[in-house]
């Protein structure tokens, strides 16, 4: 494909690739005087302190019911994005880590709660103040929910709920360090957050849906954002399942988790934008803002016509099976390893899962010792087989944007019981299929920009996507969906690994084309994210 006919998303991806010959020339020192502040402040509004509800146990009377609601909301937000560790710095200032990982500790995402009016939150808009673990009610409006519904084209998930989380990105927080490539990292970081919200919702008895198709400008105006510096990127309607049970709407099927809300889950949560092919030559520094503007939806997209029906069909927009078809990389000669395994036990009321979320840290060094094949199987099982965890109270069909677009490859260098090489992971068949027969230890070190994590890991997981195919389905906006889905998967890999005592760290900086070349991945597969697994030092 010639450059002139590339979509803007494909053009952006090519322009922001790291290459050994050009990386040094593009690198520039950080201007520490312009370092962004990772928190957002509001000068006006009613503040609700959520810290007391992290430890207080609910009572059985009416006031206790209200306290229980506060406690569950408090813990949902804390597990999703709360401050969980304090790190001293050379300057003497304290730096705080959060429950969701972020490249460079820049935390570009902001969380808002939009309420239609609930027993807990009166109608209006709230910002989650991470630094103080509080909510600030900065806008009170009984019509805000109607505005949200209109902006999301009346999505059924909003008809079944009274509260929603809106996630925005403050672009400069990441762009300050990563320049134009920051757009990738922003959505990977948001994917980490989405993974936490999914799992924290299960812990605290909420059910969340995921919407990526909305009118950007309308959501930005609803949240009073300066769209030049901050933009909405995801909306998550929440249903309080305990309230559903109290009103008799959720009693019929408490386990596994499956209610009326599920009827709208996964239904057109990823809508297409236009495909932009007519764009000027863009200077470095302009790519991020230009792509974000191009990926916005200004009006309800036209649904494509099904080739088998004269009626408008959702078929071309609905996600395909979240597991790639059985025949992908199914060569007669390749070694096939069945990955079915016993599920990870997350404890009574998912207490081990909650502890793991709060204790998770990215591993900085590996020893180079071997992993066990049982550990790798368990990590893949938790990440890709959610239906096996419904008996523990988790959502067996969590929302992603479109996992049918995501491919997974595993480079194995040190896994006992598994031959070194590159494997394709087929989630539906639950098997690893060996496609290359080599130990890639030194190559992994190099293509991960010389990071020792790549060299010393026992296994390295790659998420990729056919970007041209993805753009044809969802327009340039798919670039958001792909990276959020990859980050979502990456966070579940993180938590599964930590629970097993395996070290784990995500890598978003790599020599893009070398990944394809070294591992034998087709060149039309855009590399989205890398997750390393190893023995922590």
Secondary structure, DSSP 8 states (H G I E B T S, - for coil): --GGGS-HHHHHHHHT-B-TTTHHHH-----GGG---S----SSSEEEE-GGGGT----SSHHHHHHHHHHHHHHHHHHHH-EEEEEE-TTS-EEEEESS--GGG---EEEEEEES--SSS-SEEEEEETTTTEEEEEEE-TTHHHHHHHHTTT-HHHHS-SEEEEEEEEHHHHHHHHGGGHHHHHHHHHHHHHHHHHHHHHHTTEEE--B--SBHHHHHHHTT--TTTEEEEEEEEEEEHHHHHHTTSSGGGTTTT--GGGGTTTSS-S-------------TTSHHHHHHHHT-B-S-----B-TT-SSB-STTTS---SS--TTTT--TTS-EEE---------GGGHHHHHHHHH------B----EEHHHHHHHHHHHH-GGGGGGGT--TT---S-GGG-EEEEEESSEETB-SEEEEEETTTTEEEEEE-S--HHHHHHHTTT-HHHHH-SEEEEEEEEHHHHHHHHGGGHHHHHHHHHHHHHHHHHHHHHHTT-EEEEE---BHHHHHHHHT--TTEEEEEEEEEE-B-
